[in-house]
């Protein structure tokens, strides 16, 4: 019998792991190329749109504990910054958080490749 998760055929913001990280990063590229876009000056709005893609990010149990922990921390922080959960004492969204989240998403994708035995070389042009 199929579980509820298996029969889901639609997701507004995507479902997966690398796929959701990629969609999150699309927001950084989209805003980088649109100089007139004021979202870079409004980190809470940027996180509001970009972190939507992290709601259904799936963290496989088969990943090493340290990688699962980093993915969960990334997801938790970005959703918190993007969806108004600052009431729990966490830092508010700011440009430093944006820079951290973009770099962390890229590093997480690289670490996922390495976990699966794919040799990676960190890009020198970022």
N, C-alpha and C positions, 0 to 999 in steps of 0.2 A: 504494500500500500504506500502510495506517495505521501510524503509529509507536506505540510502547508508550504514550507520553504521550497520544495521541489516543484510545486505547481504554480508558483508565482511567475507570471509571464510579463509583468510590467514593473518598471521602477522609474520613478520620476527623475532621480538623480544618479542612477546607476548602482550596480551591485557587483562586488568582486573585491580584489585586493589591489593588484597593480593597476587595473582599470580605474578604480576610484582615485588612487593616488595620481594617475595621469590626468583625470578630469580636474582634480584639485589644482594641479600645476598649470592646466590650460588657462586658469584665471590669471596667473602671474604673467604668462606670455601675452594674453589678450590685453591686459592693462599696460604692459610694458610698451606695446606697439601703438597704443592710443594715448598720445601725449595730452589730449584735451580731457581725458577721463579723469575726474577728480577722485576716483576711488582710492588711488594711492595716497591721497591726503586724508582719507577717511577709512582707517584700518578696520573699524568695526563693520563698515559696509562691505569691504572687500572680504573679510572673514565670513560675513553673513552669506554671501554668494558662493564662495569657494568651499566652505566647510559643508554645505548641503550635500556634497558628493561623498562625505565621510559617514553619513548616517548608516548606510548599508555596507560599509567597508567590512569585509570578512577577514578575520585574522585566523589562519589555520592553526589548529592545535599541534600540528606536526612541525611547526617552526621552532627553532631554539628559543629557550625562555627569554634570553636577552633581546632577541629581535621581536618577539611577541610583546614584551614589555615596552619597548620603544614605540612600536606601532600603536599600542593602546594609549600610551602617554601622548603621542602625536594627535591621535583622534580626539582624545578627551580635551586637550588644551585648545585645539582648533575649534571644536564645537562650542566650547565654553566662550572663547573670544568672539565667536560669530553669532551666538544666539542668546546673548544677554544673561549668561549665568555668572556674572561677576559678583553676584550677591554673596557667594560663598567665600569671599576673601581673596580670590585669585586676582592676578594683575589684569588690568583692562587691555584691550587690543591696542597695539601701537605699531609703529614702523619696525621696531626691533623684533617684535613678535612675527611680523610678516616675513622679514628676512630669515628668521630662524625657521619658520614653518616651510618656506620654499626650499631652503637648503636641506632641512631634515627630510622632506619628501623625496628629494633627489638622492640623498644618501640612503634612505630606506629602500628605494628601488634598486640601487647598486648592491646593497647587502642582500636583497632577495635574489638577485642574479647570482651572487657569490654562493649563497646557500644551495642553489640548484646546480652548482658546478660550472657556472658560466664565468669565464675570466673577465674581469672588468678593469678598466683603466679610468681613473677619475679625469674628467674633462678639465683642461687648463683654462678654456674660455668659458666663462659662466655668465 
